[in-house]
Amino acid sequence: MSAPVSICLLRTSAIGDVTHVVPLVRTLQQAWPQTTLTWIVGKLERKLVGDLPGVEFITFDKSAGWAGMREVWRTLQGRRFDALLQMQVAMRSNLLSVGIRADRRIGYDRARAKDLHGLVVNERIPARSGEHVLDAIGSFCEPLGLKQTGVRWDIPVSDEARAWAAEQLPGDTPTLLVSPGSSHALRNWRPERYAAAMDHAATRGWRVALVGGPSPAERALADTVLAACKLAPLDLTGKDTLKKLMALLDRAQLLLTPDSGPMHMANAAGTKVLGLHAASNPDRSGPYSDRRWCVDKYDEAARKYLHKPAADIPWGTKIEYPGVMDLIAVDEVIERFDAFAKSQE
């Protein structure tokens, strides 16, 4: 088919999912370099991807409610796209898409659609189960006649951010970054378990750095982790930005984290991830490129809390129950760390 003149991408959040859109942008740019790409993205998320070359970004401030939607609609007034890729099924995003004019409105298949998604699209991506979220997002180019066969990020990071990261993590000492918090609190591991794993890494001669956002909840979690550590790590909590975190990740060898935005940022940066998975399925939402170093207790969680093996529950089911992350033992995390450390020798 001939190249579209213009495509609008709608995926406003969250950080991890926004990183999954970047390879789709690269696929579209490679196939159709003359096509105008407009991405409607969240205010925070734009700080991570908003400098991707060749893309027009329009910020949606969800905290502004209806005023935020109207601002997006005003910005797009008088414009019509050849295609809208509606990659977010939440009610807010479905309502936002109503004010975006497009000839082709491509959305999720019926099994993955919700919150009246079917009313705002006129085409759907292929129905598939068992896909990683990144592959599902990548399939949005298929109704347009393309196929995402490669995955590339290359998210820009400024020299200033890289210089700051080099000041925090100088030299070439092997470094473990620990990002303990998820936006879903039930995915978080116990602070004392993080501390035990961090102390082990330190005794192995690794530099250990704690990272996290500036929110009171993340500061409180970091303080609890620090209080439990016998060997004090470097505390960078609240000191970085999204771009600075990308630069830190680029200097680190491994990130320890639950299912969270930093997990997917690390994957995009090419940094290996020791992911903690019990509440979510790593095959669906773990680090896309390499899940060898993850601890996977998802099936055990399904059997304990849902009384079925993971193979018998709907793909993408979240098992966010109190105590679910306690299924991950410190020894299991240490075993994965040691295996990774050995692979680096």
N, C-alpha and C positions, 0 to 999 in steps of 0.2 A: 504494500500500500504506500501511497505518497506520504511524506512527512507532514504531521500536523503543524499548523502555524503556531499554535499556542496550547499549552497544557497547564492546568492549575492542579497543584498537589495540596490536599488538605490532610495534614497530620499535625496537630498542634502540640501534643504531648504523648508520652512523658519522655524524659531524657533518653532512656534506653531505646524506646520505640523510634524516636527521632533519629538516633544513630542508624537504625535499620533502614531508614528511608534513603540515606546517603548513597548506598550502592545502586538503588533504583535511579536516583538522579544521574549517577555516572553512566548507567546503562542507556538512559534516554539521551544524554549528551553525546555519547559515542555514536549512537545510531543516527541521531538527528541533530547535528550541531547547530543548525539554523533555527530550530524550534525554540520559541520563547517559553521559559519555565518560570512559573510563579508559584511560590510555596507559602501557604498560610500556616504560620507556626506560632507557638506560644511565646510569651514574653521572655521567660527564663530560657527556654530551649533555643531561642534565636541567638543567645549569647554563645552557644556552642557551635551552631552551624551557619549563622547568619552571614558569614563572610565566604561561603562557598562561591567560587567564581562562576559567572554565567547564570546566576539564579536571582530573580527578583523576590525579595522577601516582604511579606505583609504580616505585621504582628497582630495577633489576637490576644488581647488581655482578658482572660477569662474572669479575673477578679472584678472586672468592671461590669459584668452581667450583660444586660441588654445593650447598654451603651457601648460595650466592647464589640458586640456583634454589629451594631449600627455603624460603628467606625469602619469596620472591615467592608461593609456593604457600600458605604460612601466612597471609600478608596477605589472600589471596583465599579462604581457607577458608570454606565455606558459601555462597559467592556463585556465581551462574550468570548469564551474559550472554545476551542475545538473539542477539548475533553477535560472533564473534572475527574481526578482520581480521589475518591472519597474513602480515605484509608483509616477512618476512625468511626466506630459505630456508636459511641456514646450519644445520648440525647442532645447534649449541648452542641456537639459537632454536626449532628444531623440537622438541627435547627439552623446553625450557621450556614450550612451548605445551601439552604433554601434561597438565600440572597445571592448566590453565585450562578451566573448564567453560563450554561455550557450545552453544546449540542449532544455530546455523549457524557453520561454521568455513570461512571464505573464504580461499583461498590462490591461488597463481600457477597459470597454465595449465601444462600438462605440459611444454612446451618450455622454460619458465623455471624449473621446479621441479628441485630436487636434494636430496641428503642426506636421503632418505626423507620429503620434504615432503608427498608425496601420501598418506602414511599418517596425517597429523595434520589433514587438511582434508577437508571433505565437499562443498565447492563451489569453483569456480575463476573467476577473472576472465577476461574474453574473451581469446582467444589473438590476439596482435598482434605483428608485428615492425616494427622501424623507429621505435619510440617512444622519446621521452626518458624517463629514469627517473622524472621528476616525473609525467608523464602515466600511466605504468604504475601508480604508487602511487595517483594520482587515480582510476584505474579500479576501485579496490577498493569504491567506493560503487555501482558499476553493478549487481552482483547484488542490491543492496538497493533498486533501482528509481530511483536518482539518477544524475545525470550532472554531472561537474565541468566547468562551462562558464566559470568565472572562476578566476583565481589571485590569492590575497591572502595576505600574510604578517603584517604588523604585529606582529612579534616585539617584546615590551616591552623597553625600555631605560631604566634608571633615570636620574633627574636626576643622581645622583652619578657615574655612568659618563659621562654627557654632559659634565659639568663637567670631569672628568679629561681627556677627549678634547680639550676646548676649550683646556685648559692646554698640552697637547702640540702641538696644531695651531691656534694662535691666528690670528685674522684670516681673510682670504679668499684667501690665496695658493693658486693651483691646486696640488693635492697628488697625487702618485703614491705609493701604498702598494705595497710589494713584500713578498710573502709567498713566500719561495723554496722552502720545503720541503713535500713531500707525505709522507703516511704510507707511500707506495710509493716507495722511494728511486729506482727506475728511471724515475720520472716527472720527476725533478728535472733542471733545466737546469744547465749548468756555471756555477760561481760567477763566473768572469771574464766570462762573457757577461751575467749579471745586472748586474755592475758596469759594463760598457760601456753597457748600456741606461740604467742609472741616471745615469751621468755625462752622457749625452746629454740626458736629461730636465732635469737640473740646469742645463745650459748653455742650455736653452730658458726658464729662469726659473721652473721648477717646484720646489716643495718636494718632497723625496724622503724617505720614511720607511721603514725596514726593520722588519717585524713578524714575530713567530713565537712559538712556545710556549717554555716554560722547560726543555724536555728538553735533556740534554747534546748530542744529535745536532743539534737546531735551533740551539743556541748555537754549536756548532762550524761549522755551515754559515754562519751569520750572520757569524762572525768571518772566515771565508775570503772571503766576499763583500766585507766591509768592507776587508779588506787589499788587495783588487784595485781598489777605488774610488779615483779620483783626486780626486773632490770628495766629501767626507765627508757621508753622509746622516745624518738623525736615526735613532738606533738605539733602537727600542722593543722589541727582542726580549726576551721573557720578562717584560715589564712589564705587559702587559695581561691581562685575563680575557676570556672569550668575550663577555660583555656590553660590556666596554670596547672590544673589537675592533669590535663592531657600531657603537659610538659613533664610533670612528675612521673606519670605513667611511662613516658618514653625513656626515663632514666632508671626505672625499676625493672626488676626481673619478674616479679610475681605480685599479684594482688590477692589478698584474702578478703572475701566479702560474701554476703548473702546475695540473693537475686535482687539486683538494684541497678540504677543508672550507671554508677561507676563500673560495674561489671562489663557493661556493653561499651563504655568508653574505653576501657582497657583493651577489650578485644579489637576495637577499631584502631587503637594505637599499636597493636601487635604485641601487647604485653600479655603474658600467660596469666590465667586466673585459677585460683583455688576457690572454687565456688561452693557455697554451702546450700544444698538443696534437699529440702524435705517438704516444704509447703508448696513448692512448684516443681514442675518437670524440667530437668535440664535439657532434655531433647527438644523441648519446645521453646524454652526461654533462658537456657544457659548460654555461656560464651560460644558464639557461633562457630568460630574457627577451630577451637581445640578444647574439648571437654575432658581430656585425659586426667586433669589434676583436680577435678571436682569430686566432692563427696556426695553421692546420690543415695538418699534414703526415701525417695519419693514412693517407691513401691511399698516399702515398709509402712510409711505413713498412710497410704491408701488402705492397706490391710488393717491397720490399727483403728483408724478413725472412720473409714467408710465401709469397712468389712468386705472389701473386694480388692483383688489385685489391680495394679495400675492399668493393666491391659483391658480391664473390664469397666473402666470409668470413662466418661467422655473426655476426649482430647482437650487439654487446656484447663482441666479442673484444678482449682486452687484448693489446697488442703490447709487452710489458714485457721488452725485450731490452737488454743493455748497449750503450750508444751510440745508442739510438733517438732520444733527445732532441737529439743532435747534428745531426739533420736540420733543426732550427730554427736559422737563421742570425741573428746579431745584426742585420744589415741589415733582415731581415724584421720583427723586433720593432720596430725604430726606425721603419720605414715605417708600421706600425699605430699606434704612439704619435703620430707626426706627423699622421696622418690624424685621430686622435681630437682632438688639440690644436687642429687647424684647425677642426674641427666645433664647438669651444667658443668660437671667436673671434667 
